[in-house]
Amino acid sequence: MSDSTAITIDREPEFCYYFAYGSCMCPLDLQRTLQEAVEPYIVGTATLTGYRVGFYYYAPHRNCGVLDIVPDRDSTVHGVLYRLPARLIPALDVRECVPQGGYRHELVTVQCQERHYHQVKTYVVVDKLATEYPPNDWYAGVVMRGAATCNLPTAYRDRLHEHIQRLQQNWQPSDFAVA
């Protein structure tokens, strides 16, 4: 074989861009799952246009509603863009209940530091609840801590906090039949 002959080898990418909009925005909470520091993998705060957040999934292991994104052309989701080693994705999939059919991967385009990132992995709920199920205080705290730690815009954090409070205050357990 000559030096000018190119060999193409199909390999899995070494890194994967991941957009977090819920509890995974909190580096300490994500570190707990991945068993290594994640701060070196943070690219920065990012925005996803054409979606909004909502609590459309009941997570039995957390005993509360957890965040999801749903299409909404007039909305924007703020979150954190990570560049994770691909070897960490299986652990992230387990955290997001992918094997049980809780969430699935979705590839999106996000903007971070005045640059567009295409084919970014995020997670969306497979079977969405018809009505939002409120988070418990622990989960809400992790989400809000991540939003503050990663410096999401104050106005967005305020709206998210108000939305959580409204859901918690108006919650009627009889409205939900969760197995």
Backbone as JSON, one array per atom type, in Angstrom:
{
  "sequence": "MSDSTAITIDREPEFCYYFAYGSCMCPLDLQRTLQEAVEPYIVGTATLTGYRVGFYYYAPHRNCGVLDIVPDRDSTVHGVLYRLPARLIPALDVRECVPQGGYRHELVTVQCQERHYHQVKTYVVVDKLATEYPPNDWYAGVVMRGAATCNLPTAYRDRLHEHIQRLQQNWQPSDFAVA",
  "N": [[0.85, -1.18, 0.0], [0.59, 2.19, -0.85], [1.82, 5.38, 0.4], [0.02, 7.32, -0.28], [-2.46, 6.24, -0.28], [-5.61, 6.3, 1.09], [-7.25, 5.23, 3.99], [-10.4, 4.54, 5.12], [-11.96, 4.35, 8.15], [-14.74, 3.34, 9.84], [-15.68, 4.69, 12.76], [-16.91, 5.12, 16.06], [-17.69, 8.37, 17.21], [-15.37, 10.18, 19.28], [-16.21, 12.11, 21.03], [-19.23, 13.7, 22.13], [-21.66, 16.13, 21.62], [-23.83, 17.47, 24.01], [-26.91, 18.69, 25.05], [-28.14, 19.98, 27.93], [-31.03, 20.57, 29.85], [-32.36, 20.28, 32.17], [-32.05, 18.65, 35.26], [-29.47, 17.81, 34.72], [-28.09, 20.08, 34.11], [-26.84, 20.84, 36.37], [-23.67, 20.61, 37.41], [-22.59, 19.14, 39.6], [-24.58, 17.25, 40.17], [-24.7, 15.84, 37.76], [-22.12, 14.85, 37.73], [-22.3, 13.01, 39.8], [-23.71, 10.95, 38.57], [-22.07, 10.28, 36.34], [-19.67, 9.73, 37.46], [-17.31, 11.18, 37.37], [-15.6, 14.33, 37.21], [-17.35, 16.95, 35.59], [-17.05, 19.55, 34.83], [-14.82, 20.21, 33.13], [-15.9, 19.54, 30.69], [-17.85, 21.32, 30.0], [-19.1, 23.44, 27.59], [-20.52, 25.8, 27.46], [-23.22, 28.12, 28.28], [-26.27, 27.62, 26.53], [-28.75, 28.0, 23.92], [-31.86, 26.73, 22.82], [-33.94, 27.04, 20.26], [-37.45, 27.15, 19.42], [-38.6, 25.36, 21.12], [-40.05, 24.55, 24.36], [-39.85, 24.19, 27.92], [-41.3, 21.7, 30.06], [-43.0, 19.81, 32.59], [-43.51, 16.95, 31.84], [-43.19, 14.28, 32.43], [-43.35, 11.64, 34.7], [-41.15, 10.61, 37.06], [-40.55, 7.71, 38.58], [-38.39, 6.93, 40.25], [-37.59, 9.31, 41.31], [-39.85, 10.23, 42.35], [-41.51, 12.29, 41.39], [-42.51, 14.9, 39.05], [-40.52, 15.48, 36.16], [-38.32, 17.4, 34.04], [-38.97, 18.03, 30.56], [-38.77, 18.64, 27.04], [-40.79, 20.35, 24.7], [-42.04, 20.89, 21.39], [-42.38, 24.27, 20.41], [-42.8, 26.89, 18.6], [-42.54, 29.57, 19.27], [-40.95, 29.79, 21.48], [-38.02, 29.53, 23.65], [-35.5, 27.48, 24.95], [-33.26, 27.54, 27.58], [-30.07, 26.3, 28.46], [-27.35, 24.04, 29.16], [-24.47, 23.4, 27.31], [-22.61, 20.58, 26.78], [-19.52, 18.95, 25.99], [-19.11, 15.87, 25.82], [-17.17, 12.94, 26.55], [-17.68, 10.15, 24.46], [-17.82, 7.71, 25.72], [-19.19, 8.15, 28.06], [-21.86, 8.36, 27.49], [-23.56, 5.99, 27.61], [-23.99, 5.74, 30.43], [-25.31, 8.13, 30.89], [-27.6, 7.67, 29.37], [-28.79, 5.65, 30.93], [-29.34, 7.11, 33.24], [-31.28, 8.82, 32.21], [-33.35, 7.1, 31.75], [-33.54, 5.76, 29.28], [-33.25, 2.99, 28.49], [-35.59, 1.94, 29.64], [-37.55, 3.17, 28.23], [-38.28, 5.74, 28.95], [-37.13, 8.29, 28.19], [-35.92, 9.45, 25.01], [-33.31, 9.82, 22.56], [-32.79, 12.94, 20.92], [-31.79, 14.82, 18.19], [-30.64, 18.06, 17.98], [-30.31, 21.58, 17.13], [-28.32, 23.95, 18.64], [-27.51, 27.18, 20.02], [-24.52, 28.58, 21.08], [-22.3, 30.71, 22.59], [-22.32, 32.51, 20.39], [-22.22, 30.78, 18.23], [-23.46, 28.19, 16.14], [-24.37, 24.92, 16.92], [-24.77, 21.85, 15.5], [-26.63, 18.76, 15.27], [-26.72, 18.02, 17.96], [-26.99, 16.12, 20.85], [-29.86, 15.58, 22.8], [-32.4, 14.9, 25.25], [-35.72, 13.67, 25.07], [-39.01, 13.16, 26.32], [-40.65, 10.05, 25.89], [-43.37, 9.0, 26.17], [-45.43, 11.34, 26.79], [-47.0, 12.99, 29.55], [-50.4, 14.1, 29.75], [-50.93, 16.32, 31.24], [-48.95, 18.59, 33.1], [-46.81, 17.34, 35.66], [-45.94, 18.21, 38.86], [-42.61, 19.03, 40.03], [-40.75, 17.69, 42.84], [-39.46, 19.33, 45.81], [-36.72, 18.75, 46.06], [-35.84, 17.94, 43.44], [-36.53, 20.25, 41.99], [-34.81, 22.03, 43.25], [-32.29, 21.05, 42.43], [-32.41, 21.53, 39.67], [-32.69, 24.35, 39.63], [-30.35, 25.08, 40.96], [-28.43, 24.2, 39.12], [-29.08, 25.88, 36.97], [-28.4, 28.36, 38.05], [-25.68, 27.99, 38.77], [-24.5, 27.59, 36.28], [-25.02, 29.97, 35.2], [-27.37, 30.79, 33.74], [-29.6, 33.06, 32.01], [-30.96, 35.55, 34.15], [-33.68, 36.34, 33.96], [-34.81, 34.13, 32.67], [-34.33, 32.12, 34.57], [-35.92, 33.12, 36.64], [-38.5, 32.93, 35.49], [-38.67, 30.15, 35.18], [-38.51, 29.31, 37.84], [-40.87, 30.5, 38.86], [-42.75, 29.09, 37.35], [-42.39, 26.49, 38.32], [-43.14, 26.89, 41.02], [-45.84, 27.61, 40.66], [-46.9, 25.24, 39.57], [-46.49, 23.49, 41.74], [-48.06, 24.69, 43.74], [-50.64, 24.57, 42.68], [-51.16, 21.92, 42.44], [-53.04, 18.97, 42.31], [-53.35, 15.96, 43.69], [-55.31, 14.09, 43.0], [-55.72, 14.53, 40.33], [-53.99, 13.01, 38.92], [-53.11, 9.8, 37.85], [-50.79, 7.83, 38.54], [-48.89, 5.03, 37.97]],
  "CA": [[0.0, 0.0, 0.0], [1.4, 3.41, -0.91], [1.51, 6.4, 1.4], [-1.07, 8.18, -0.73], [-3.72, 5.53, -0.17], [-6.35, 6.65, 2.31], [-8.1, 4.18, 4.53], [-11.49, 5.08, 5.92], [-12.42, 3.42, 9.18], [-15.92, 3.84, 10.54], [-15.53, 4.62, 14.22], [-17.78, 5.97, 16.85], [-16.98, 9.61, 17.58], [-14.8, 10.17, 20.63], [-16.95, 13.06, 21.84], [-20.63, 13.93, 21.77], [-22.24, 17.34, 22.2], [-25.04, 17.15, 24.75], [-27.61, 19.86, 25.57], [-28.88, 19.69, 29.17], [-31.98, 21.64, 30.19], [-32.98, 19.94, 33.45], [-31.14, 18.41, 36.39], [-28.09, 17.63, 34.24], [-27.4, 21.37, 34.06], [-26.08, 20.94, 37.62], [-22.47, 19.79, 37.25], [-22.41, 18.19, 40.7], [-25.53, 16.16, 40.02], [-24.27, 15.04, 36.61], [-20.9, 14.16, 38.17], [-22.75, 11.86, 40.6], [-24.08, 9.89, 37.63], [-20.98, 9.9, 35.44], [-18.54, 9.32, 38.3], [-16.12, 12.0, 37.12], [-15.88, 15.77, 37.12], [-17.86, 17.32, 34.27], [-16.74, 20.95, 34.52], [-13.97, 20.36, 31.94], [-16.67, 19.25, 29.48], [-18.83, 22.38, 29.75], [-18.78, 24.38, 26.52], [-21.1, 27.06, 27.9], [-24.68, 28.17, 28.24], [-26.75, 27.49, 25.16], [-30.18, 28.16, 23.72], [-32.55, 25.88, 21.86], [-35.15, 27.75, 19.85], [-38.52, 26.32, 18.9], [-39.02, 24.42, 22.17], [-40.23, 25.06, 25.71], [-39.76, 23.13, 28.92], [-42.5, 21.34, 30.81], [-42.82, 18.63, 33.45], [-44.41, 15.99, 31.22], [-42.78, 12.91, 32.73], [-43.28, 11.28, 36.11], [-40.0, 9.73, 37.3], [-40.79, 6.97, 39.82], [-37.21, 6.92, 41.12], [-37.5, 10.63, 41.96], [-41.17, 10.46, 42.93], [-42.0, 13.62, 41.01], [-42.41, 15.26, 37.65], [-39.2, 15.96, 35.75], [-38.4, 18.23, 32.84], [-39.02, 17.56, 29.19], [-38.94, 19.75, 26.1], [-41.84, 20.14, 23.7], [-41.96, 21.91, 20.35], [-43.14, 25.52, 20.55], [-42.0, 27.76, 17.72], [-42.37, 30.9, 19.85], [-40.23, 29.7, 22.75], [-36.6, 29.2, 23.69], [-35.04, 26.79, 26.16], [-31.87, 27.81, 27.95], [-29.47, 25.15, 29.11], [-25.9, 23.93, 29.18], [-23.89, 22.55, 26.27], [-21.43, 19.81, 27.18], [-18.82, 18.12, 25.01], [-18.82, 14.71, 26.66], [-16.58, 11.75, 25.93], [-18.73, 9.22, 24.06], [-17.87, 6.59, 26.67], [-20.09, 8.5, 29.16], [-23.26, 8.4, 27.04], [-24.37, 4.9, 28.17], [-24.39, 6.07, 31.81], [-26.31, 9.2, 30.77], [-28.83, 7.01, 28.91], [-29.4, 4.98, 32.08], [-29.9, 8.18, 34.09], [-32.46, 9.37, 31.54], [-34.33, 6.01, 31.58], [-33.67, 5.37, 27.88], [-33.55, 1.56, 28.35], [-36.96, 1.67, 30.06], [-38.48, 3.89, 27.37], [-38.68, 7.02, 29.53], [-36.68, 9.33, 27.28], [-35.2, 9.02, 23.81], [-32.4, 10.84, 22.02], [-33.23, 13.8, 19.84], [-30.7, 15.67, 17.73], [-31.12, 19.43, 17.85], [-29.32, 22.63, 16.88], [-28.32, 24.94, 19.71], [-26.58, 28.28, 19.87], [-23.67, 28.76, 22.26], [-21.18, 31.62, 22.33], [-22.48, 33.05, 19.04], [-21.95, 29.73, 17.25], [-24.48, 27.16, 16.07], [-23.91, 23.53, 17.02], [-25.77, 20.98, 14.89], [-26.59, 17.35, 15.66], [-26.45, 17.97, 19.4], [-27.87, 15.16, 21.52], [-30.61, 15.92, 24.0], [-33.35, 13.84, 25.58], [-37.13, 14.06, 25.13], [-39.87, 12.12, 26.87], [-41.3, 9.22, 24.88], [-44.82, 9.06, 26.4], [-45.66, 12.54, 27.59], [-48.24, 13.14, 30.29], [-51.3, 15.11, 29.18], [-50.85, 17.49, 32.13], [-47.67, 18.62, 33.82], [-46.74, 16.8, 37.02], [-44.95, 19.09, 39.49], [-41.41, 18.44, 40.64], [-40.65, 17.86, 44.29], [-38.52, 20.4, 46.15], [-35.34, 18.32, 45.81], [-35.56, 18.02, 42.01], [-36.58, 21.67, 41.62], [-33.57, 22.64, 43.75], [-31.17, 20.65, 41.57], [-32.56, 22.27, 38.41], [-32.41, 25.77, 39.85], [-28.92, 25.2, 41.29], [-27.71, 24.09, 37.86], [-29.33, 27.1, 36.19], [-27.62, 29.45, 38.67], [-24.26, 27.65, 38.68], [-24.04, 27.77, 34.9], [-25.28, 31.36, 34.84], [-28.42, 31.05, 32.76], [-30.13, 34.41, 32.2], [-31.78, 35.73, 35.35], [-35.11, 36.37, 33.6], [-35.21, 32.75, 32.38], [-34.36, 31.42, 35.86], [-37.1, 33.61, 37.36], [-39.7, 32.33, 34.87], [-38.66, 28.73, 35.5], [-38.84, 29.21, 39.27], [-42.29, 30.82, 38.99], [-43.51, 27.98, 36.76], [-42.32, 25.39, 39.29], [-43.98, 27.24, 42.17], [-47.24, 27.57, 40.25], [-47.28, 23.83, 39.47], [-46.54, 22.91, 43.08], [-49.18, 25.27, 44.49], [-51.92, 24.19, 42.09], [-51.18, 20.48, 42.24], [-54.11, 18.17, 42.91], [-52.98, 14.56, 43.49], [-56.4, 13.35, 42.37], [-55.68, 14.76, 38.89], [-53.01, 12.12, 38.31], [-53.11, 8.37, 38.17], [-49.46, 7.35, 38.17], [-48.67, 3.65, 38.47]],
  "C": [[0.89, 1.24, 0.0], [0.95, 4.4, 0.15], [0.32, 7.26, 1.0], [-2.44, 7.5, -0.66], [-4.39, 5.86, 1.16], [-7.23, 5.48, 2.72], [-9.16, 4.85, 5.4], [-11.95, 4.01, 6.89], [-13.62, 4.06, 9.86], [-15.73, 3.61, 12.02], [-16.59, 5.49, 14.86], [-17.01, 7.24, 17.17], [-16.47, 9.51, 19.02], [-15.56, 11.08, 21.57], [-18.36, 13.24, 21.29], [-21.07, 15.24, 22.41], [-23.59, 16.98, 22.8], [-25.62, 18.44, 25.33], [-28.45, 19.43, 26.76], [-29.78, 20.87, 29.5], [-32.65, 21.4, 31.54], [-31.94, 19.74, 34.53], [-29.7, 18.22, 35.95], [-27.36, 18.96, 34.01], [-26.51, 21.53, 35.29], [-24.86, 20.04, 37.52], [-22.28, 18.77, 38.37], [-23.36, 17.0, 40.59], [-25.15, 15.25, 38.85], [-23.01, 14.25, 36.96], [-21.25, 12.92, 38.99], [-23.08, 10.68, 39.69], [-22.88, 9.38, 36.85], [-19.71, 9.48, 36.16], [-17.22, 9.97, 37.9], [-16.54, 13.45, 36.98], [-16.32, 16.12, 35.7], [-17.55, 18.76, 33.89], [-15.83, 21.09, 33.3], [-14.72, 20.15, 30.62], [-17.71, 20.32, 29.16], [-18.32, 23.31, 28.65], [-19.3, 25.76, 26.91], [-22.61, 26.99, 27.94], [-25.12, 28.21, 26.79], [-28.25, 27.71, 25.12], [-30.66, 27.23, 22.62], [-33.84, 26.58, 21.49], [-36.17, 26.77, 19.28], [-39.0, 25.26, 19.87], [-39.3, 25.2, 23.44], [-40.12, 23.88, 26.66], [-41.11, 22.9, 29.57], [-42.22, 20.06, 31.58], [-43.79, 17.54, 33.0], [-44.01, 14.54, 31.42], [-42.75, 12.72, 34.23], [-42.15, 10.27, 36.26], [-40.22, 9.0, 38.63], [-39.61, 6.99, 40.78], [-36.99, 8.26, 41.82], [-38.82, 11.0, 42.65], [-41.71, 11.86, 42.64], [-41.97, 13.78, 39.5], [-41.02, 15.79, 37.36], [-39.33, 16.62, 34.37], [-38.32, 17.45, 31.53], [-39.01, 18.81, 28.32], [-40.0, 19.36, 25.09], [-41.73, 21.24, 22.65], [-42.89, 23.08, 20.63], [-42.36, 26.58, 19.79], [-41.74, 29.14, 18.3], [-41.54, 30.91, 21.13], [-38.76, 29.35, 22.57], [-36.29, 28.53, 25.02], [-33.58, 27.16, 26.38], [-31.34, 26.58, 28.68], [-27.96, 25.2, 29.02], [-25.46, 22.98, 28.07], [-22.63, 21.91, 26.83], [-20.82, 19.16, 25.95], [-18.3, 16.92, 25.8], [-18.07, 13.64, 25.89], [-17.7, 10.75, 25.63], [-18.87, 8.06, 25.04], [-18.82, 6.87, 27.84], [-21.57, 8.44, 28.77], [-24.08, 7.21, 27.56], [-24.84, 5.17, 29.61], [-25.45, 7.18, 31.8], [-27.65, 8.62, 30.3], [-29.55, 6.31, 30.05], [-30.05, 6.01, 32.99], [-31.22, 8.69, 33.52], [-33.51, 8.3, 31.2], [-34.56, 5.63, 30.12], [-33.97, 3.87, 27.76], [-34.98, 1.19, 28.73], [-38.0, 2.4, 29.2], [-38.97, 5.21, 27.94], [-38.38, 8.19, 28.61], [-36.06, 8.67, 26.05], [-34.28, 10.15, 23.39], [-33.14, 11.68, 20.98], [-32.04, 14.68, 19.48], [-31.26, 17.05, 17.41], [-29.96, 20.35, 17.47], [-29.45, 23.64, 18.0], [-27.32, 26.04, 19.38], [-25.84, 28.47, 21.19], [-22.5, 29.64, 21.85], [-21.14, 32.08, 20.87], [-22.13, 32.06, 17.93], [-23.09, 28.72, 17.29], [-23.82, 25.78, 16.1], [-25.05, 22.65, 16.52], [-25.58, 19.55, 15.38], [-26.18, 17.17, 17.12], [-27.47, 17.02, 20.03], [-28.56, 15.82, 22.7], [-31.6, 14.8, 24.22], [-34.75, 14.42, 25.63], [-37.93, 12.86, 25.63], [-40.58, 11.37, 25.74], [-42.82, 9.32, 25.01], [-45.12, 10.21, 27.36], [-47.0, 12.48, 28.33], [-49.09, 14.21, 29.62], [-51.23, 16.42, 29.95], [-49.52, 17.44, 32.86], [-47.81, 18.09, 35.24], [-45.65, 17.57, 37.74], [-43.74, 18.35, 40.03], [-41.5, 18.54, 42.16], [-39.58, 18.93, 44.56], [-37.07, 20.02, 45.85], [-34.99, 18.49, 44.33], [-35.55, 19.48, 41.55], [-35.3, 22.37, 42.06], [-32.37, 22.3, 42.89], [-31.22, 21.42, 40.25], [-32.17, 23.73, 38.6], [-30.95, 26.01, 40.21], [-28.07, 25.11, 40.02], [-27.87, 25.34, 37.01], [-28.52, 28.27, 36.73], [-26.12, 29.21, 38.51], [-23.71, 27.94, 37.29], [-24.46, 29.11, 34.33], [-26.27, 31.54, 33.69], [-28.99, 32.44, 33.01], [-31.09, 34.49, 33.39], [-33.27, 35.7, 35.02], [-35.62, 34.96, 33.32], [-35.32, 31.96, 33.68], [-35.6, 31.83, 36.65], [-38.38, 32.98, 36.81], [-39.79, 30.84, 35.22], [-39.06, 28.51, 36.96], [-40.33, 29.47, 39.5], [-43.17, 29.69, 38.46], [-43.53, 26.8, 37.73], [-43.23, 25.68, 40.48], [-45.47, 27.14, 41.84], [-47.72, 26.11, 40.16], [-47.43, 23.2, 40.85], [-47.75, 23.42, 43.87], [-50.54, 24.79, 43.98], [-52.1, 22.68, 41.95], [-52.31, 19.81, 43.01], [-53.77, 16.7, 42.66], [-54.06, 13.75, 42.79], [-56.44, 13.52, 40.85], [-54.8, 13.75, 38.16], [-53.19, 10.7, 38.78], [-51.78, 7.82, 37.68], [-49.27, 5.98, 38.78], [-47.42, 3.56, 39.3]]
}
